[in-house]
């Protein structure tokens, strides 16, 4: 009988292999590390010596692959050749902001720039708010967030008011929000001072509208179906 921990480890490692095969290496490394950690805990508690030896061998294989991937990522970063491509299918779920780029947010991140021409309508500003919540939660030394967007010509005052309210809220966390408006902005990307660049084809507005107000996915974006788009992740050694 498989324990809940064993099942969790197997699921994570299976997902790691799937991501690895799809060249989604940074995601694969996260799943490998989490899966291996749980897997080794399971191995320690096994009484069956044959199964224990087999599981240790498998854990070693996964660990070796994880270390090789880590080395490849570092090498590609140093050479300025890192590029990870993710295609999000229409109607698919499991693509919340933390899933897409949360692994790049850590204590080394002190400044984040967000370029997105469509932080205008209420739901778009809420999406940006969700991102800011994630930034603050994951980046303990975050000092500033810079947003470049375009004006909502039909409702400038409401747009400015909501972003001003967010600015005041971020100030309580010792993080400044600087907003710049551009009428020519087209590109959509998130840039971290650590060198990571996340380009999302549709910007932050990649989710379908929820089908109701009390439905799964209303708050948890990992459960919300997406629109079709692509995500490209790069690393630049010099910013």
C-alpha positions in Angstrom: 0.0 0.0 0.0 1.4 3.4 -1.0 1.5 6.1 1.8 0.3 9.6 1.1 3.9 10.9 1.3 5.1 8.2 -1.2 2.2 9.2 -3.5 3.1 12.9 -3.3 6.8 12.1 -4.0 6.0 10.0 -7.0 3.6 12.6 -8.4 6.2 15.4 -8.0 9.0 13.3 -9.6 6.7 12.2 -12.4 5.8 15.9 -13.0 9.5 16.8 -12.9 10.3 14.2 -15.6 7.4 15.6 -17.8 8.8 19.2 -17.4 12.3 18.0 -18.0 11.2 16.3 -21.2 9.4 19.5 -22.3 12.6 21.6 -21.7 11.0 23.5 -18.9 14.1 23.1 -16.9 13.7 25.6 -14.1 10.3 24.2 -13.2 11.7 20.7 -13.4 14.4 21.5 -10.9 11.8 22.8 -8.4 9.8 19.6 -8.7 12.9 17.3 -8.6 14.1 19.0 -5.4 10.7 18.9 -3.7 10.0 15.3 -4.8 13.5 14.0 -3.8 13.2 15.6 -0.3 9.9 13.8 0.3 11.1 10.6 -1.4 14.2 10.4 0.9 11.9 10.8 4.0 9.8 7.9 2.7 13.0 5.8 2.2 14.1 6.3 5.7 10.9 4.9 7.1 10.8 1.8 4.9 11.3 -1.6 6.5 11.5 -3.6 3.3 15.2 -3.7 2.6 14.8 -4.6 -1.1 12.4 -1.8 -1.7 14.5 0.5 0.3 17.6 -0.2 -1.8 15.6 0.2 -5.0 14.1 3.5 -3.9 17.6 4.8 -2.9 18.9 3.9 -6.3 16.0 5.8 -7.9 16.5 8.8 -5.6 20.2 8.9 -6.7 19.2 8.9 -10.3 16.7 11.8 -9.8 19.3 13.7 -7.8 21.9 13.3 -10.5 19.5 14.5 -13.1 18.6 17.5 -10.9 22.2 18.4 -10.4 22.9 18.1 -14.1 20.0 20.4 -14.9 21.1 22.9 -12.3 24.6 22.9 -13.9 23.1 23.4 -17.4 20.9 26.3 -16.2 24.0 28.0 -14.6 26.1 27.4 -17.7 23.4 28.8 -20.0 22.9 31.8 -17.7 26.6 32.6 -17.7 26.7 32.4 -21.5 23.7 34.6 -21.9 21.9 31.8 -23.8 19.2 30.8 -21.3 15.7 30.6 -22.8 12.7 28.7 -21.6 9.5 28.6 -23.6 6.1 27.7 -22.2 2.9 27.4 -24.3 -0.3 27.8 -22.5 -3.2 26.1 -24.2 -6.7 27.8 -24.3 -8.8 26.5 -21.5 -6.0 24.9 -19.6 -5.5 25.6 -15.9 -2.5 25.4 -13.5 -0.9 28.7 -14.7 -1.2 31.1 -11.7 1.4 33.7 -11.3 3.3 31.8 -8.6 3.4 28.7 -10.8 4.6 30.7 -13.8 7.4 32.7 -12.3 7.3 32.4 -8.5 10.5 30.3 -8.5 12.5 33.3 -9.6 11.3 35.5 -6.7 13.6 35.3 -3.7 15.5 37.4 -1.1 17.9 38.6 -3.8 15.2 40.5 -5.6 15.1 44.2 -4.6 13.6 45.8 -7.7 10.9 44.6 -10.2 9.8 46.3 -13.4 6.5 45.4 -15.0 5.7 46.5 -18.5 2.0 45.9 -19.5 -0.1 48.3 -21.5 -3.3 46.9 -20.1 -3.3 47.6 -16.4 -6.4 49.7 -16.9 -9.7 47.9 -16.3 -10.6 46.8 -12.7 -9.8 43.1 -13.2 -6.5 44.0 -14.8 -5.5 46.2 -11.9 -6.6 43.3 -9.6 -4.3 41.0 -11.5 -1.4 43.5 -10.9 -2.4 43.6 -7.3 -2.1 39.8 -7.1 1.4 40.0 -8.6 2.4 42.7 -6.1 1.1 40.4 -3.3 3.3 37.6 -4.6 6.3 39.9 -5.0 6.1 41.1 -1.4 5.5 37.6 0.0 8.4 36.0 -1.8 10.9 38.9 -1.9 11.7 40.0 1.7 14.1 42.7 0.6 12.0 44.2 -2.2 12.4 48.0 -2.3 10.6 49.1 -5.5 8.1 48.0 -8.2 8.0 50.0 -11.4 4.9 49.7 -13.5 4.8 51.0 -17.1 1.3 50.9 -18.6 -1.1 53.0 -20.7 -3.9 55.3 -19.6 -7.5 54.2 -19.6 -8.7 57.1 -21.7 -12.3 56.4 -20.6 -11.6 56.4 -16.9 -8.2 57.9 -16.0 -9.3 59.0 -12.6 -10.5 55.6 -11.5 -7.3 53.9 -12.8 -5.1 56.5 -11.1 -7.1 56.2 -7.8 -6.8 52.4 -7.6 -3.1 52.5 -8.3 -2.6 55.2 -5.8 -4.4 53.1 -3.2 -2.1 50.2 -4.0 1.0 52.5 -3.7 -0.1 53.5 -0.2 -0.5 49.8 0.7 2.9 48.9 -0.6 4.5 51.7 1.3 3.4 50.0 4.5 5.7 47.2 3.4 8.6 49.5 2.7 8.1 49.0 -1.0 7.6 51.9 -3.4 5.4 51.8 -6.5 6.4 54.0 -9.4 3.9 54.2 -12.2 4.7 55.5 -15.7 2.1 55.9 -18.5 3.0 55.4 -22.1 0.8 55.7 -25.2 3.2 53.7 -27.3 4.0 50.8 -25.0 3.4 47.4 -26.6 5.8 44.9 -25.0 4.7 42.9 -22.0 7.4 41.7 -19.6 8.5 41.4 -16.0 12.2 42.2 -15.3 13.9 41.4 -12.0 17.1 43.1 -10.8 18.6 39.6 -10.5 18.6 39.2 -14.3 15.5 37.2 -14.9 13.0 38.4 -17.6 9.6 36.9 -18.0 7.7 37.7 -21.2 4.0 36.8 -21.3 2.4 37.2 -24.7 -0.9 38.5 -23.2 0.7 40.2 -20.3 -0.9 39.6 -16.9 -4.4 39.3 -18.4 -4.2 35.6 -19.3 -7.2 34.3 -17.5 -10.8 33.7 -18.6 -13.5 35.5 -16.6 -14.8 33.3 -13.8 -18.1 31.7 -14.5 -19.6 33.0 -11.3 -18.8 34.7 -8.0 -18.8 31.5 -5.9 -16.8 29.2 -8.1 -13.4 27.5 -8.0 -10.8 29.7 -9.6 -12.4 32.9 -8.5 -9.5 33.6 -6.1 -7.0 30.8 -6.8 -5.7 31.5 -10.3 -4.1 28.0 -10.6 -7.7 26.8 -10.9 -8.8 29.4 -13.4 -8.9 28.4 -17.1 -6.5 30.5 -19.3 -6.6 32.1 -22.7 -4.0 30.9 -25.2 -0.7 32.5 -24.8 3.1 31.9 -24.5 5.6 32.6 -21.8 9.3 33.1 -22.6 11.9 33.3 -19.8 15.3 34.7 -20.3 18.3 35.6 -18.2 20.6 38.6 -18.7 23.9 38.8 -16.8 23.9 42.6 -17.0 20.9 44.7 -16.4 
